[in-house]
Every structure is written in structure tokens, then in C-alpha cells.
Amino acid sequence: MSSLDAIDHAIMRVLQDHGRISNAELAQKVGLSPSACSRRLDILEKTGTISGYHARLSNAALDYKMMVIVHISLSGQFAKTLTEFEAAVKLCPNVLVCYLMSGEYDYILRVAAKDLADYERIHRDWLSALPHVVKINSSFSLREVVDRPNVGL
């Protein structure tokens, strides 16, 4: 990451806001020729600095009006236990984010649900069935204040 220069940062800033911009427009915005811009973009993609391009969908428009923060404790943090839990949680389509944590809980998840009944189903059919789970603590979001897809550059 330390080898990134001001032009690389400019490319990434523009792409964060305008992921579908053409190479010619991107080059113009960052002060490069289209071929030089294309080469830099290719390097940023190949090194994993740019990990992909995504459409940002509205959960509310898709009828997922409830966000739930779920704290999960496992029976232990043995390598096999973590591996089995992580493989299983990746299969749950309503889990948007899953973090391995230090502290009181082993994992924190962000889960999308349509309503309370839908979350009950997710809890019953998915979360409670995850391997090695001994405790689940759910907190319901009242309102989204900030949801940034990226850090500021």
C-alpha cells in the first residue's frame, strides 16, 4: 500500500463515487492519458488494491427493513471450531458481514431481515443451527446513521 502515489489515490477516489466511469473519463479526471490510466488501473486490480466493482443495492427497496447486529459466542476458539463455524455462516444469505472478534464475543454479524418474523426464522433456521454456538445476543438497529462502503482517501 505504501507504493501508492497521488495518482493512484485520485483514481481510487473517483472510482469510489463513480465505479462505472469510462476509462477515458477517469483518465481525464486524474490527468493521465487513457493508456496510462488503463495500465495503472490494471495494476491496482491485479495487486488487489481494487478488489472489485459492485452495485450498491438498497436493502429497504428489497424489503429488508430490519438490520440486526448479532453477537455470537462459540464453545471455544480452536482452529477446527472456527473453521467449521465460518464455513457454515458463509452459507446464510442474510448474513451481510461477519467479523471474528477479540473480547466477550467470538463473532459479530450484521444480518438483514424483512421484519421480526423473518428474523425469527433466520435465528431459528440459520443462526441457532451454526456449529459450536453457545450464545446468541441480538440487537435491533433503530436507524442507520452512517454506512460507508469505503474509507475516505
C-alpha positions as CSV (number, residue, x, y, z in Angstrom):
1,M,0.0,0.0,0.0
2,S,2.9,2.4,0.7
3,S,3.8,2.4,-3.0
4,L,0.6,4.1,-3.9
5,D,1.1,7.6,-5.2
6,A,-1.2,10.6,-5.5
7,I,-2.5,9.5,-9.0
8,D,-3.4,6.0,-7.6
9,H,-5.3,7.7,-4.8
10,A,-7.0,10.0,-7.2
11,I,-8.1,7.0,-9.4
12,M,-9.5,5.2,-6.3
13,R,-11.3,8.3,-5.1
14,V,-13.1,8.8,-8.4
15,L,-13.9,5.1,-8.7
16,Q,-15.4,5.0,-5.2
17,D,-18.0,7.5,-6.3
18,H,-18.3,6.6,-10.0
19,G,-17.5,2.9,-10.4
20,R,-19.0,2.8,-13.9
21,I,-17.0,5.7,-15.3
22,S,-15.3,5.0,-18.6
23,N,-11.5,4.8,-18.7
24,A,-11.4,7.9,-20.9
25,E,-13.4,9.9,-18.4
26,L,-11.3,8.5,-15.5
27,A,-8.1,9.4,-17.3
28,Q,-9.3,13.0,-17.9
29,K,-10.3,13.4,-14.2
30,V,-6.9,12.3,-12.9
31,G,-4.8,13.9,-15.5
32,L,-3.5,10.9,-17.4
33,S,-3.7,9.6,-20.9
34,P,-6.3,6.8,-21.4
35,S,-3.5,4.2,-21.9
36,A,-1.5,5.3,-18.8
37,C,-4.7,5.3,-16.8
38,S,-5.6,1.8,-18.0
39,R,-2.2,0.5,-17.1
40,R,-2.4,1.9,-13.5
41,L,-6.0,0.6,-13.1
42,D,-4.8,-2.8,-14.2
43,I,-2.0,-2.8,-11.6
44,L,-4.5,-1.7,-8.9
45,E,-6.8,-4.5,-9.8
46,K,-4.0,-7.2,-10.1
47,T,-2.5,-6.2,-6.7
48,G,-5.9,-6.4,-5.0
49,T,-5.9,-2.8,-4.1
50,I,-9.1,-2.6,-6.1
51,S,-10.9,-5.8,-5.1
52,G,-14.0,-5.4,-7.3
53,Y,-16.8,-3.3,-8.6
54,H,-20.3,-3.6,-7.1
55,A,-23.8,-2.3,-7.5
56,R,-24.9,-0.9,-4.1
57,L,-28.4,-2.2,-3.6
58,S,-31.0,-0.7,-1.2
59,N,-32.0,-3.2,1.5
60,A,-35.1,-1.2,2.1
61,A,-36.1,-1.3,-1.6
62,L,-35.6,-5.0,-1.5
63,D,-38.0,-5.2,1.6
64,Y,-35.2,-5.9,4.1
65,K,-36.2,-3.2,6.5
66,M,-34.5,-4.6,9.7
67,M,-30.8,-4.7,10.4
68,V,-29.7,-6.8,13.3
69,I,-26.3,-6.9,15.0
70,V,-25.7,-10.4,16.3
71,H,-23.1,-11.3,18.9
72,I,-22.1,-14.9,18.9
73,S,-20.1,-16.9,21.4
74,L,-18.7,-20.3,20.5
75,S,-17.8,-23.3,22.7
76,G,-14.1,-22.5,22.1
77,Q,-11.7,-20.9,19.7
78,F,-10.0,-24.0,18.4
79,A,-9.0,-23.9,14.8
80,K,-11.4,-26.6,13.9
81,T,-14.3,-24.8,15.7
82,L,-13.6,-21.5,14.0
83,T,-13.2,-23.1,10.6
84,E,-16.5,-25.1,10.9
85,F,-18.4,-22.0,12.1
86,E,-17.0,-19.8,9.4
87,A,-17.8,-22.3,6.6
88,A,-21.4,-22.5,7.8
89,V,-22.0,-18.8,8.4
90,K,-20.9,-18.1,4.8
91,L,-23.9,-20.1,3.6
92,C,-26.5,-17.9,5.3
93,P,-27.7,-15.5,2.7
94,N,-29.0,-12.9,5.3
95,V,-25.6,-12.5,6.9
96,L,-24.1,-9.4,5.3
97,V,-21.0,-9.1,7.4
98,C,-19.2,-11.5,9.8
99,Y,-16.2,-10.5,11.9
100,L,-14.0,-12.7,14.2
101,M,-13.6,-10.6,17.3
102,S,-11.5,-10.3,20.4
103,G,-13.3,-9.6,23.7
104,E,-16.5,-11.0,25.1
105,Y,-18.0,-12.4,21.9
106,D,-16.3,-14.5,19.3
107,Y,-18.1,-13.1,16.2
108,I,-20.2,-10.1,15.3
109,L,-22.6,-10.4,12.4
110,R,-24.8,-7.9,10.5
111,V,-28.0,-9.6,9.4
112,A,-30.7,-8.3,7.1
113,A,-34.3,-9.3,7.8
114,K,-37.6,-8.2,6.3
115,D,-39.3,-8.0,9.7
116,L,-39.3,-9.5,13.2
117,A,-40.9,-12.8,11.9
118,D,-38.3,-13.1,9.2
119,Y,-35.5,-12.6,11.8
120,E,-37.1,-15.2,14.0
121,R,-36.9,-17.6,11.0
122,I,-33.3,-16.7,10.4
123,H,-32.4,-17.1,14.1
124,R,-34.2,-20.5,14.2
125,D,-33.2,-22.0,10.9
126,W,-29.7,-20.5,10.4
127,L,-28.1,-18.8,13.4
128,S,-29.1,-21.4,16.1
129,A,-28.0,-24.2,13.7
130,L,-24.5,-22.9,13.2
131,P,-21.9,-25.3,14.6
132,H,-20.4,-24.7,18.1
133,V,-22.7,-21.7,19.0
134,V,-23.4,-21.5,22.7
135,K,-24.8,-17.9,23.0
136,I,-26.6,-15.5,20.6
137,N,-27.2,-11.9,21.5
138,S,-29.3,-9.8,19.0
139,S,-29.6,-6.1,18.9
140,F,-32.0,-4.4,16.5
141,S,-31.0,-1.2,14.6
142,L,-33.4,1.7,15.1
143,R,-31.9,3.9,12.3
144,E,-28.9,3.8,10.1
145,V,-26.7,6.8,10.7
146,V,-23.6,6.1,8.6
147,D,-22.9,3.2,6.1
148,R,-19.8,3.9,4.1
149,P,-18.7,1.4,1.5
150,N,-15.1,2.6,1.8
151,V,-12.8,4.6,3.9
152,G,-12.0,8.2,2.8
153,L,-8.9,8.7,0.7
